[in-house]
Amino acid sequence: MMMILINAFKSITRSKGRNILIGIIVVTIAASSSIALAIKSAANTAKETGLENQTITGSISVDRQKLMESAQGDTDSGDQADMSAMRELMQQYSDLSLDELKTYSESDYVKEFYYTASASLDAAGDIEAYSTESSSDSSDSDNNQNDMPGGMGGGMGNGMASGGFGGMTMGDFSITGYSSESAMTKFISGESKISSGEMFDVESSDLNCLISNELAVFNGLSVGDTITLANPSAEDETYSFTISGIYTNTSSTDSSNQMRFSTAQDPANLICISYNALKAVTDNSESVATTSTDDNGNETTTALSMQTSGTYVFSDKTNYESFSKELTSKGLSEYYTLSSSDINNYESSLVPLENLSSFATTLLFIILGVGAIILIVLNIFNIRERKYEVGVLTAIGIKKGKVAMQYITELLAVTFISVIIGTGIGAAASVPVSNNLLASQVSAQEAAQDSQQQNFGRPGGGGQGGGQAGGSGGMFGNSANAVEYLDTIDATISLDILGQLVGIGILLTILSSLAGVIFVLRYEPLKILANRT
């Protein structure tokens, strides 16, 4: 064994040029592989542990896609869903009631539960809805909205709305009631902030409210003033609200160029009150409502309807997934689904990183494949040049296996040193190179999103709609918020990656030495010496 090591060391020092060339190739492979493996490791870590210790919110809603698939499956042709079957399923599987939502919130997996309700009211008296359009344009827009078949944005209440289900008359303002301050997520995150006055009592049913700064300036309102709003379906039914505070809302500015079908969709026209206050309004509206029946037998009512939305808070993703399984075991229909915007947004933010990880994986296999081929070719030429040396060593009694082991030892030593150097280079370059590549992927993804938005006639640089000031549960908010892509990663070289690089080095050594070993085992020493010229 000692003789093999001594001969291998002498051969390495004697053939410096060849070994330096092999070393450069292996260093390049090791450096590139270390960066690629670091990117893959960072991507896997971000995907697996990114939400590990973060609070997750989720909500239960009707899975309309599954309802459509079920309705389509009931048809003979299978080409188009039966609309009557679809309507029947929609009526059978409507949104869960607040009592049902509260029942599920008693689970041990749920950390907190809050809910919101939304309704729409018209302006009455001197107040006007905030709008960047002219008065005539705004009026035409509202008229067109009310005349649309089915009502864009209608049919979101649990009760009967004016015009029937799917035909709720849209007012000038969106009114959102909150069960607790936890439900006012935009205020918690800082996107909305009370600039004057104070917060209303979330436990009270008094008609105290928060209005946006834009609406206050537009109408010359201040804290303590009273505003009067009316039922869009019954103008004589009015409600007076006292302004307890005025808030500023960054969403109003961010979404000022977005297309809307009603002024109620503008975040500036969101009025925040307590859930109990909104419930008192809708209960009173129901008590004084009038109903009518058209020629087709469809019943309509002037009662205000409200859309209730419950949000479950989980301490981590594991509890979220466990709660989802528990819902099934408790008998929740398959036509309902638990979804989380937190998880969806986080997974969307990983798209550039996943693209980069896929690119790094492809690049890794290409580098390893090309590198292995080059090393195999170099070693074939190396053995052919040293054919006489093989003949002499075997002629003096050294077994072919030991000769082959000497060549493997030479290559292994060069490869090992080169892997160490390449790993050092990769460790120094992995973080800046990875973040630069990720920045390119983020830019490409944002450019694609901007192009998609422009194709729909929307300004680039953001999603549709800015969301509502209060956060979850708004009538129109948060349907397409812009995704904040992950733009930095900690692509450092870990011991696991170092072990993989050592394995790659050994694999390359075995593959590139294999051809040389075959040649050594095939050579006959006497023929080699006899044929030497």
C-alpha positions as CSV (number, residue, x, y, z in Angstrom):
1,M,0.0,0.0,0.0
2,M,2.8,2.4,0.9
3,M,4.4,1.7,-2.5
4,I,1.1,2.6,-4.3
5,L,1.0,5.9,-2.4
6,I,4.7,6.7,-3.1
7,N,4.3,6.0,-6.8
8,A,1.1,7.9,-7.0
9,F,2.7,11.0,-5.3
10,K,5.7,10.8,-7.7
11,S,3.4,10.5,-10.7
12,I,1.4,13.5,-9.6
13,T,4.5,15.7,-9.2
14,R,6.0,14.4,-12.5
15,S,2.9,15.1,-14.6
16,K,2.1,18.6,-13.3
17,G,0.5,19.9,-16.5
18,R,-2.0,17.1,-16.8
19,N,-3.0,17.1,-13.2
20,I,-3.4,20.9,-13.1
21,L,-5.8,20.6,-16.1
22,I,-7.7,17.9,-14.3
23,G,-7.7,20.1,-11.1
24,I,-9.1,23.1,-13.0
25,I,-11.9,21.0,-14.4
26,V,-12.8,19.5,-11.0
27,V,-12.5,22.9,-9.3
28,T,-15.0,24.3,-11.8
29,I,-17.4,21.4,-11.3
30,A,-17.1,21.6,-7.5
31,A,-17.7,25.4,-7.4
32,S,-20.7,25.2,-9.7
33,S,-22.1,22.2,-7.9
34,S,-21.7,23.8,-4.5
35,I,-23.7,26.9,-5.7
36,A,-26.4,24.8,-7.3
37,L,-26.7,22.5,-4.2
38,A,-26.8,25.6,-2.0
39,I,-29.7,27.1,-4.0
40,K,-31.6,23.8,-3.9
41,S,-31.0,23.5,-0.2
42,A,-32.2,27.1,0.5
43,A,-35.3,26.5,-1.7
44,N,-36.2,23.4,0.2
45,T,-35.6,25.0,3.6
46,A,-37.7,28.0,2.6
47,K,-40.5,25.8,1.4
48,E,-40.5,23.4,4.4
49,T,-39.7,25.8,7.3
50,G,-40.8,29.2,6.0
51,L,-44.2,28.9,7.7
52,E,-43.1,26.7,10.6
53,N,-43.3,29.2,13.3
54,Q,-45.6,31.8,11.7
55,T,-49.2,32.4,12.5
56,I,-51.6,31.1,9.8
57,T,-55.1,32.3,9.1
58,G,-57.7,30.3,7.3
59,S,-61.4,30.4,6.4
60,I,-64.0,27.9,5.4
61,S,-65.8,28.6,2.1
62,V,-67.9,26.8,-0.5
63,D,-65.8,25.0,-3.1
64,R,-67.6,26.3,-6.2
65,Q,-65.2,24.5,-8.5
66,K,-66.3,21.2,-7.0
67,L,-69.9,22.2,-7.2
68,M,-69.5,22.9,-10.9
69,E,-67.7,19.6,-11.5
70,S,-70.6,17.8,-9.7
71,A,-73.2,19.6,-11.7
72,Q,-71.4,18.8,-14.9
73,G,-71.1,15.1,-13.9
74,D,-74.8,14.9,-13.6
75,T,-75.4,15.9,-17.2
76,D,-75.7,13.3,-20.0
77,S,-73.4,15.1,-22.4
78,G,-70.8,16.0,-19.9
79,D,-70.0,19.1,-21.9
80,Q,-71.9,21.7,-20.0
81,A,-73.1,21.9,-16.4
82,D,-76.8,21.8,-15.9
83,M,-77.7,25.3,-14.6
84,S,-80.7,24.1,-12.6
85,A,-78.6,21.5,-10.9
86,M,-75.9,24.1,-10.3
87,R,-78.5,26.4,-8.7
88,E,-79.8,23.6,-6.6
89,L,-76.4,22.7,-5.3
90,M,-75.6,26.4,-4.6
91,Q,-78.8,26.7,-2.5
92,Q,-78.0,23.5,-0.7
93,Y,-74.4,24.4,0.0
94,S,-74.5,28.1,0.9
95,D,-72.0,29.8,3.1
96,L,-71.8,28.4,6.7
97,S,-73.7,30.3,9.3
98,L,-71.9,32.2,12.0
99,D,-73.1,29.6,14.6
100,E,-71.6,26.8,12.5
101,L,-68.3,28.7,12.1
102,K,-68.2,29.3,15.9
103,T,-68.8,25.6,16.5
104,Y,-65.7,24.6,14.4
105,S,-63.7,27.3,16.2
106,E,-63.9,25.3,19.4
107,S,-61.2,23.0,18.1
108,D,-58.0,22.6,20.1
109,Y,-56.1,23.4,16.9
110,V,-57.6,26.9,16.6
111,K,-55.7,29.6,18.5
112,E,-58.2,32.4,17.8
113,F,-61.4,33.0,15.9
114,Y,-62.8,36.3,14.6
115,Y,-65.4,37.3,12.1
116,T,-66.6,40.2,10.0
117,A,-69.7,41.1,8.2
118,S,-70.2,43.4,5.2
119,A,-73.2,45.2,3.8
120,S,-73.8,48.1,1.3
121,L,-75.7,51.3,2.0
122,D,-76.5,54.4,0.0
123,A,-75.7,58.0,0.7
124,A,-78.5,60.0,2.2
125,G,-78.7,63.7,3.2
126,D,-75.6,65.8,2.4
127,I,-72.9,63.1,2.3
128,E,-71.5,61.9,-1.0
129,A,-69.4,58.9,-1.8
130,Y,-65.8,59.6,-2.6
131,S,-65.0,59.3,-6.3
132,T,-62.2,60.4,-8.6
133,E,-64.7,60.6,-11.5
134,S,-67.0,63.5,-12.3
135,S,-70.5,63.6,-10.8
136,S,-72.2,62.6,-14.1
137,D,-69.7,59.8,-14.7
138,S,-70.1,58.5,-11.2
139,S,-73.9,58.6,-11.5
140,D,-73.8,56.7,-14.8
141,S,-71.5,54.1,-13.3
142,D,-73.9,53.6,-10.4
143,N,-76.9,53.3,-12.7
144,N,-75.1,50.8,-14.9
145,Q,-74.1,48.8,-11.9
146,N,-77.7,48.6,-10.6
147,D,-79.0,47.7,-14.1
148,M,-76.5,44.8,-14.6
149,P,-78.1,41.4,-14.8
150,G,-77.6,39.6,-11.5
151,G,-75.8,42.6,-10.1
152,M,-72.0,42.6,-10.2
153,G,-70.9,41.7,-6.7
154,G,-74.4,40.8,-5.7
155,G,-75.7,37.8,-4.0
156,M,-73.3,37.7,-1.2
157,G,-75.6,37.7,1.8
158,N,-77.1,34.8,3.7
159,G,-80.6,36.3,3.5
160,M,-82.7,37.4,0.6
161,A,-81.6,40.5,-1.2
162,S,-83.4,42.9,-3.3
163,G,-83.9,41.2,-6.6
164,G,-83.3,37.8,-5.1
165,F,-80.2,35.8,-4.7
166,G,-77.5,37.1,-7.0
167,G,-79.3,40.5,-7.4
168,M,-78.4,42.5,-4.4
169,T,-78.7,46.3,-5.1
170,M,-75.3,47.9,-4.6
171,G,-75.1,51.0,-2.6
172,D,-72.5,53.9,-2.5
173,F,-70.7,52.7,0.6
174,S,-69.4,49.4,1.9
175,I,-70.1,48.9,5.6
176,T,-67.9,46.3,7.4
177,G,-68.6,45.2,11.0
178,Y,-65.8,43.6,13.1
179,S,-66.2,41.2,15.9
180,S,-62.9,42.3,17.5
181,E,-59.8,44.4,16.9
182,S,-58.0,41.2,15.8
183,A,-60.4,41.2,12.7
184,M,-59.1,44.6,11.7
185,T,-56.0,43.2,10.1
186,K,-55.1,46.2,8.0
187,F,-55.0,48.3,11.2
188,I,-52.8,45.7,12.9
189,S,-50.4,45.6,9.9
190,G,-50.2,49.4,9.7
191,E,-51.8,49.8,6.3
192,S,-54.6,51.7,7.9
193,K,-54.2,54.0,10.9
194,I,-56.5,56.2,12.9
195,S,-55.3,59.8,12.4
196,S,-57.9,61.6,14.5
197,G,-60.5,60.6,17.0
198,E,-60.7,57.1,18.6
199,M,-61.6,53.5,17.9
200,F,-65.2,52.5,18.4
201,D,-66.2,49.9,21.0
202,V,-66.2,46.6,19.2
203,E,-68.5,45.1,21.8
204,S,-71.1,47.9,21.5
205,S,-74.1,48.0,19.2
206,D,-74.1,51.8,19.1
207,L,-73.8,53.2,15.5
208,N,-70.3,54.7,15.9
209,C,-68.0,54.4,12.9
210,L,-64.6,55.1,11.4
211,I,-64.4,56.8,8.0
212,S,-61.5,57.3,5.7
213,N,-59.6,60.6,5.5
214,E,-60.5,60.9,1.8
215,L,-64.2,60.6,2.6
216,A,-63.9,63.1,5.5
217,V,-62.1,65.7,3.4
218,F,-64.4,65.2,0.4
219,N,-67.4,65.9,2.5
220,G,-65.9,68.3,5.1
221,L,-66.5,65.9,7.9
222,S,-64.8,65.7,11.3
223,V,-64.9,63.5,14.5
224,G,-68.2,63.8,16.2
225,D,-70.3,64.6,13.1
226,T,-73.2,62.4,12.1
227,I,-73.7,60.9,8.7
228,T,-76.9,59.4,7.3
229,L,-77.0,56.4,5.1
230,A,-80.0,54.6,3.5
231,N,-81.0,51.2,2.4
232,P,-80.4,51.0,-1.4
233,S,-83.7,49.1,-1.7
234,A,-85.7,51.4,0.5
235,E,-84.7,55.0,0.5
236,D,-87.0,55.9,3.4
237,E,-85.1,53.4,5.6
238,T,-82.2,55.5,6.9
239,Y,-79.5,55.0,9.7
240,S,-77.5,57.7,11.4
241,F,-73.9,57.0,12.3
242,T,-71.6,59.0,14.6
243,I,-68.0,59.5,13.4
244,S,-65.8,58.3,16.3
245,G,-62.5,58.4,14.3
246,I,-60.9,59.1,10.9
247,Y,-58.3,56.7,9.4
248,T,-55.8,57.0,6.7
249,N,-55.6,54.1,4.3
250,T,-52.6,53.4,2.0
251,S,-54.8,51.0,-0.1
252,S,-56.8,54.0,-1.4
253,T,-53.8,55.5,-3.0
254,D,-52.3,52.3,-4.2
255,S,-55.5,51.3,-6.0
256,S,-56.6,54.6,-7.3
257,N,-56.2,53.6,-11.0
258,Q,-58.1,50.3,-10.6
259,M,-61.3,49.6,-12.5
260,R,-64.4,49.5,-10.3
261,F,-68.1,48.9,-11.0
262,S,-69.3,50.9,-7.9
263,T,-68.1,53.5,-5.6
264,A,-68.6,51.0,-2.8
265,Q,-65.6,49.2,-4.2
266,D,-63.3,52.1,-3.5
267,P,-61.4,51.6,-0.2
268,A,-62.0,55.3,0.6
269,N,-65.7,54.5,0.9
270,L,-65.3,51.8,3.4
271,I,-67.0,52.6,6.7
272,C,-65.9,50.5,9.7
273,I,-68.3,49.7,12.6
274,S,-68.7,46.9,15.1
275,Y,-70.3,43.6,14.1
276,N,-73.0,44.1,16.8
277,A,-73.8,47.5,15.3
278,L,-74.1,46.1,11.8
279,K,-76.2,43.2,13.1
280,A,-78.5,45.7,14.8
281,V,-78.9,47.6,11.4
282,T,-79.7,44.4,9.4
283,D,-82.1,43.1,12.1
284,N,-84.0,46.4,12.1
285,S,-84.0,46.3,8.3
286,E,-85.5,42.8,8.3
287,S,-88.2,43.8,10.7
288,V,-89.4,46.7,8.6
289,A,-88.8,45.1,5.2
290,T,-91.5,44.6,2.5
291,T,-91.6,41.5,0.3
292,S,-93.0,41.0,-3.2
293,T,-93.4,38.2,-5.7
294,D,-92.9,38.6,-9.4
295,D,-94.8,36.8,-12.2
296,N,-92.3,33.9,-12.1
297,G,-92.9,33.3,-8.4
298,N,-89.6,34.7,-7.3
299,E,-89.8,36.5,-3.9
300,T,-87.8,39.7,-3.3
301,T,-87.3,41.7,-0.2
302,T,-86.1,45.2,0.7
303,A,-84.2,43.9,3.8
304,L,-80.5,44.6,4.0
305,S,-78.4,41.5,3.7
306,M,-74.9,41.0,5.0
307,Q,-72.0,38.7,4.1
308,T,-70.4,37.1,7.1
309,S,-66.9,35.8,7.0
310,G,-65.1,33.9,9.7
311,T,-61.3,33.7,10.1
312,Y,-59.5,31.0,12.1
313,V,-56.0,31.7,13.5
314,F,-53.5,28.9,13.9
315,S,-50.2,29.0,15.7
316,D,-48.4,27.2,12.8
317,K,-49.0,25.3,9.6
318,T,-49.1,21.9,11.4
319,N,-52.2,23.0,13.4
320,Y,-53.8,24.4,10.2
321,E,-53.3,21.0,8.4
322,S,-54.6,19.1,11.5
323,F,-57.7,21.3,11.6
324,S,-58.4,20.7,7.9
325,K,-58.4,16.9,8.6
326,E,-60.5,17.4,11.7
327,L,-63.2,19.2,9.7
328,T,-63.5,16.1,7.5
329,S,-63.8,13.8,10.4
330,K,-66.5,16.1,11.9
331,G,-68.6,15.6,8.8
332,L,-68.0,18.9,6.9
333,S,-69.2,18.3,3.4
334,E,-66.6,17.8,0.6
335,Y,-68.2,20.9,-1.1
336,Y,-66.6,23.1,1.6
337,T,-62.9,23.8,1.7
338,L,-60.4,25.3,4.2
339,S,-58.1,27.8,2.5
340,S,-55.4,30.2,3.7
341,S,-54.3,33.3,1.9
342,D,-51.2,33.3,4.0
343,I,-50.1,29.9,2.6
344,N,-51.2,30.8,-0.9
345,N,-49.3,34.1,-0.8
346,Y,-46.2,32.5,0.6
347,E,-46.2,29.7,-2.0
348,S,-46.7,32.4,-4.7
349,S,-43.7,34.3,-3.3
350,L,-41.5,31.2,-3.7
351,V,-42.2,30.9,-7.5
352,P,-39.0,32.7,-8.6
353,L,-37.0,30.7,-6.1
354,E,-38.5,27.4,-7.3
355,N,-37.7,28.4,-10.9
356,L,-34.1,29.2,-9.8
357,S,-33.9,25.8,-8.0
358,S,-35.2,24.0,-11.1
359,F,-32.6,25.9,-13.2
360,A,-29.8,25.0,-10.7
361,T,-30.8,21.3,-10.8
362,T,-30.6,21.2,-14.6
363,L,-27.3,23.1,-14.6
364,L,-25.9,20.7,-12.0
365,F,-26.7,17.6,-14.1
366,I,-25.3,19.3,-17.2
367,I,-22.0,20.2,-15.4
368,L,-21.6,16.8,-13.9
369,G,-22.3,15.1,-17.2
370,V,-20.0,17.2,-19.3
371,G,-17.3,17.1,-16.6
372,A,-17.4,13.4,-16.3
373,I,-17.1,13.0,-20.1
374,I,-14.1,15.3,-20.2
375,L,-12.4,13.5,-17.3
376,I,-13.0,10.1,-18.9
377,V,-11.4,11.2,-22.1
378,L,-8.4,12.8,-20.4
379,N,-7.8,9.6,-18.4
380,I,-8.1,7.4,-21.5
381,F,-5.4,9.4,-23.1
382,N,-3.4,9.4,-19.9
383,I,-3.4,5.6,-19.7
384,R,-2.5,5.2,-23.3
385,E,0.5,7.5,-22.9
386,R,1.6,5.5,-19.8
387,K,1.1,2.1,-21.4
388,Y,4.9,1.3,-21.2
389,E,4.9,2.2,-17.5
390,V,2.0,-0.3,-17.0
391,G,4.1,-3.0,-18.9
392,V,7.2,-2.4,-16.8
393,L,5.3,-2.5,-13.4
394,T,3.4,-5.7,-14.3
395,A,6.6,-7.3,-15.7
396,I,8.5,-6.9,-12.5
397,G,5.7,-8.7,-10.6
398,I,3.3,-6.0,-9.5
399,K,-0.3,-7.1,-9.9
400,K,-2.5,-5.3,-12.3
401,G,-5.0,-4.5,-9.5
402,K,-2.3,-2.6,-7.6
403,V,-1.3,-0.7,-10.8
404,A,-5.0,0.2,-11.4
405,M,-5.2,1.2,-7.7
406,Q,-2.2,3.5,-8.2
407,Y,-3.9,5.4,-11.0
408,I,-7.2,5.7,-9.0
409,T,-5.2,7.0,-6.0
410,E,-3.6,9.6,-8.2
411,L,-6.9,10.9,-9.6
412,L,-8.5,10.7,-6.1
413,A,-5.8,12.8,-4.6
414,V,-6.1,15.5,-7.3
415,T,-9.9,15.4,-7.2
416,F,-10.0,15.7,-3.4
417,I,-7.7,18.7,-3.3
418,S,-9.6,20.3,-6.2
419,V,-13.0,19.7,-4.5
420,I,-11.7,21.5,-1.4
421,I,-10.6,24.5,-3.4
422,G,-13.8,24.5,-5.5
423,T,-15.9,24.2,-2.3
424,G,-14.1,27.2,-0.8
425,I,-14.8,29.2,-4.0
426,G,-18.4,28.1,-4.0
427,A,-18.9,29.0,-0.4
428,A,-17.6,32.5,-1.0
429,A,-19.7,33.0,-4.1
430,S,-22.8,31.1,-3.3
431,V,-24.7,33.8,-1.4
432,P,-24.0,36.8,-3.8
433,V,-24.4,34.7,-6.9
434,S,-27.6,33.0,-5.7
435,N,-29.2,36.3,-4.7
436,N,-28.2,37.9,-8.1
437,L,-29.7,35.0,-9.9
438,L,-32.8,35.2,-7.7
439,A,-33.2,38.9,-8.4
440,S,-33.2,38.1,-12.1
441,Q,-35.9,35.6,-11.6
442,V,-38.0,38.0,-9.5
443,S,-37.6,40.7,-12.2
444,A,-38.7,38.2,-14.9
445,Q,-41.7,37.1,-12.8
446,E,-42.7,40.7,-12.1
447,A,-42.4,41.7,-15.8
448,A,-44.6,38.7,-16.7
449,Q,-47.2,39.8,-14.1
450,D,-47.1,43.4,-15.3
451,S,-47.6,42.2,-18.9
452,Q,-50.5,40.1,-17.9
453,Q,-52.1,43.0,-16.0
454,Q,-51.7,45.3,-19.0
455,N,-53.3,42.6,-21.3
456,F,-56.4,43.1,-19.1
457,G,-56.2,46.9,-19.5
458,R,-54.9,47.4,-15.9
459,P,-51.9,49.5,-15.0
460,G,-48.7,47.4,-14.4
461,G,-47.0,47.0,-11.1
462,G,-49.9,45.6,-9.0
463,G,-52.8,43.3,-8.8
464,Q,-56.4,44.2,-9.2
465,G,-57.9,46.0,-6.3
466,G,-56.2,47.4,-3.3
467,G,-58.2,45.7,-0.6
468,Q,-60.2,47.3,2.1
469,A,-59.0,49.2,5.1
470,G,-60.2,46.8,7.7
471,G,-58.8,43.7,6.3
472,S,-60.4,40.3,6.1
473,G,-64.0,40.0,5.4
474,G,-64.5,43.1,3.3
475,M,-67.0,42.9,0.5
476,F,-64.5,43.5,-2.3
477,G,-61.1,43.4,-0.7
478,N,-58.0,41.3,-1.1
479,S,-59.1,39.4,-4.2
480,A,-55.8,39.9,-6.0
481,N,-53.3,41.6,-3.8
482,A,-49.8,41.9,-5.2
483,V,-47.4,39.1,-4.2
484,E,-44.2,40.1,-2.5
485,Y,-41.7,37.6,-3.9
486,L,-38.9,36.2,-1.8
487,D,-35.8,38.1,-3.0
488,T,-33.0,37.0,-0.7
489,I,-32.0,33.5,0.4
490,D,-29.3,32.2,2.8
491,A,-27.6,29.9,0.2
492,T,-24.6,28.9,2.5
493,I,-22.6,25.7,2.3
494,S,-23.7,23.3,5.0
495,L,-22.1,20.1,6.2
496,D,-24.8,18.2,4.2
497,I,-23.8,20.0,1.0
498,L,-20.1,19.4,1.8
499,G,-20.9,15.7,2.1
500,Q,-22.7,15.7,-1.2
501,L,-19.7,17.4,-2.9
502,V,-17.4,14.8,-1.5
503,G,-19.7,12.1,-2.9
504,I,-19.7,13.9,-6.3
505,G,-15.9,13.9,-6.2
506,I,-15.7,10.2,-5.4
507,L,-18.3,9.4,-8.1
508,L,-16.3,11.5,-10.7
509,T,-13.1,9.7,-9.7
510,I,-14.7,6.2,-10.1
511,L,-16.4,7.1,-13.5
512,S,-13.3,8.7,-15.0
513,S,-11.0,5.9,-13.6
514,L,-13.2,3.1,-14.9
515,A,-12.0,3.4,-18.5
516,G,-8.4,3.5,-17.3
517,V,-8.8,0.5,-15.1
518,I,-10.3,-1.5,-18.0
519,F,-7.3,-0.6,-20.2
520,V,-4.8,-1.7,-17.4
521,L,-6.5,-5.0,-16.9
522,R,-6.5,-5.7,-20.7
523,Y,-2.9,-5.0,-21.2
524,E,-0.4,-7.9,-21.5
525,P,3.0,-6.8,-20.1
526,L,5.2,-8.8,-22.6
527,K,3.3,-7.5,-25.6
528,I,3.6,-4.0,-24.3
529,L,7.4,-4.3,-23.9
530,A,7.8,-6.2,-27.2
531,N,5.8,-3.7,-29.2
532,R,7.6,-0.6,-27.8
533,T,9.1,1.6,-30.6
